[in-house]
Structures are given as C-alpha cells and as structure tokens.
C-alpha cells in the first residue's frame, strides 16, 4: 500500500506541474501580463490549453487524496515539492528561458525547506486529535480576518500588486482550506452516525469564500508571473500554514517536543519562505518582465 501511495503522489505531482504550466501560459497569453479581470476569467473557459490544465490539476488533486488515504503524511506530503522542480523545467523549455543560478538555488531552498518542515512536523504531532467547536470557530474567525485583509488590499491596491502578493495570498488561503477540509471530513465520518449533520454551516461558507478568493489569486498570479512561482507558493506556503494552524489552534503538537526540533522547524520554514521570495525576484521570466517594463517606461 505504501508503494502505491508513493506512486500516486509522484503521479499527482506530475499532473499538478503540467496542469499549472498549461494554465499559466494560457492566462499569460490571454492577459498579456496585465491584471486578470472578470471578463478575462470567463474567456479562459473557452481556452483549450487552460481547460486541459484545469483537468490535469483536478486529476492531480484526486491522486493526492488517494495517496494520503493509502499512505502517511510523512511519506506523501514532501513528494508534492517535486511539482515545483517539474514546473520550472517544463516552463523554461516551453518559453525558451534558461534558468539562472539564482533560480536553481531558490528552488533548492523551497524544496529543501518545505520537505524538512513537513517531515519534522508530522513526526511531532498527535496522530489523532478531536477538534472542538471552539477550535473550529477560532479557525473560521481567523480565516475571516485573513479574507478581509487580502480582499481589502486587492480592492485598494489592485493595479500596483505584483505576482508575489497573489502567490502568498493563495498559499495562505488554501492552507486554511486544507485545515477546514480535514475538520469537515472528520465530522462527516464521525462514529455518532450523524454524518453531514455534524458539519457547521459557517465552516462551509468559510471554505467557499477562501477557495473562491484563493482560486482568483492563483489565476491572477499566472497573469503576472511564471507558473513555477505559483507552484512554489502552493507547495511551500500552503502546507506550512496548514501545519502551523494545526499546531497553534488545534493543539496537534505533542507535549514532549524538544526545543531543538521546534527551532529547526522554524528554520526550515524560514528557508522555504526565503526561497519563494528569492524566486519571485530572480526568476528569468520575472527579470525579463522587469527589464521590459523599465524599457517601456523610458
């Protein structure tokens, strides 16, 4: 079963990578590097390349769910970072862009930092925890604040926002979505036999709001940056946010965690985040766009 889980996770990473690359190039060609508007988003559904990318992303998600069902987080979760490497290589060849040394170092930092963080985190958390209504409501209220924060920035500074904002925003939002999805799934399969009656309406609304805004951020990030940057945010920020919420709010961290492990986890998270920041500044596609903007301004 474990080897089948690994195979599903690797296949899921490939589908996620190719799906992101297809959607990223489709959105970029559709918008010409400009901000994605409502009409532009609707036009994407008639773009064959974008729809194929959506189907590939969906298939990758299904394979990841199967992998997590058959295997353990310790083995499966770090495999998702492979998608960042695949997306970068595929996008570079598709766009005819040569990866520079800074990009390679940034990707290495992203993958190494996120993998180390997840590996350490899943080894110091309780395998089975009961989520109380107070904890669930705390997550929802915190997500409400996050949604209002990112929505406010989007409304006030939309024309000045760069791809890094959308990447961070989508990663944070989907981190909350993952946590609430896990909470709801545990409620549905609760032994009390109430199934959907266990699910709280405010959690469903919170997932819908965060998922909708996060999806918009992902497509906007495609419009203003390369797809490997988007994957970097989703494979680094998403799991870090999810596990951080699990530790801080859901009390998933064991009481006997050595301080050195906690410090190492913080260091791994910092390394991964620094990698995303460096990738957003030194990626060849980003540098190319920056030079073109300066040339047009002159």
Residue, then its C-alpha position, 0 to 999 in steps of 0.5 A: x500500500x505504501x508503494x502505491x501511495x508513493x506512486x500516486x503522489x509522484x503521479x499527482x505531482x506530475x499532473x499538478x506541474x503540467x496542469x499549472x504550466x498549461x494554465x499559466x501560459x494560457x492566462x499569460x497569453x490571454x492577459x498579456x501580463x496585465x491584471x486578470x479581470x472578470x471578463x478575462x476569467x470567463x474567456x479562459x473557459x473557452x481556452x483549450x490549453x487552460x481547460x486541459x490544465x484545469x483537468x490535469x490539476x483536478x486529476x492531480x488533486x484526486x491522486x493526492x487524496x488517494x495517496x494520503x488515504x493509502x499512505x502517511x503524511x510523512x511519506x506523501x506530503x514532501x513528494x508534492x515539492x517535486x511539482x515545483x522542480x517539474x514546473x520550472x523545467x517544463x516552463x523554461x523549455x516551453x518559453x525558451x528561458x534558461x534558468x539562472x543560478x539564482x533560480x536553481x538555488x531558490x528552488x533548492x531552498x523551497x524544496x529543501x525547506x518545505x520537505x524538512x518542515x513537513x517531515x519534522x512536523x508530522x513526526x511531532x504531532x498527535x496522530x489523532x486529535x478531536x477538534x472542538x467547536x471552539x477550535x473550529x470557530x477560532x479557525x473560521x474567525x481567523x480565516x475571516x480576518x485573513x479574507x478581509x485583509x487580502x480582499x481589502x488590499x486587492x480592492x485598494x491596491x489592485x493595479x500596483x500588486x505584483x505576482x508575489x502578493x497573489x502567490x502568498x495570498x493563495x498559499x495562505x488561503x488554501x492552507x486554511x482550506x486544507x485545515x477546514x477540509x480535514x475538520x469537515x471530513x472528520x465530522x462527516x465520518x464521525x462514529x455518532x452516525x450523524x454524518x453531514x449533520x455534524x458539519x457547521x454551516x459557517x465552516x462551509x461558507x468559510x471554505x467557499x469564500x477562501x477557495x473562491x478568493x484563493x482560486x482568483x489569486x492563483x489565476x491572477x498570479x499566472x497573469x503576472x508571473x511564471x507558473x513555477x512561482x505559483x507552484x512554489x507558493x502552493x507547495x511551500x506556503x500552503x502546507x506550512x500554514x496548514x501545519x502551523x494552524x494545526x499546531x497553534x489552534x488545534x493543539x496537534x503538537x505533542x507535549x514532549x517536543x524538544x526545543x531543538x526540533x521546534x527551532x529547526x522547524x522554524x528554520x526550515x520554514x524560514x528557508x522555504x519562505x526565503x526561497x519563494x521570495x528569492x524566486x519571485x525576484x530572480x526568476x528569468x521570466x520575472x527579470x525579463x518582465x522587469x527589464x521590459x517594463x523599465x524599457x517601456x517606461x523610458 
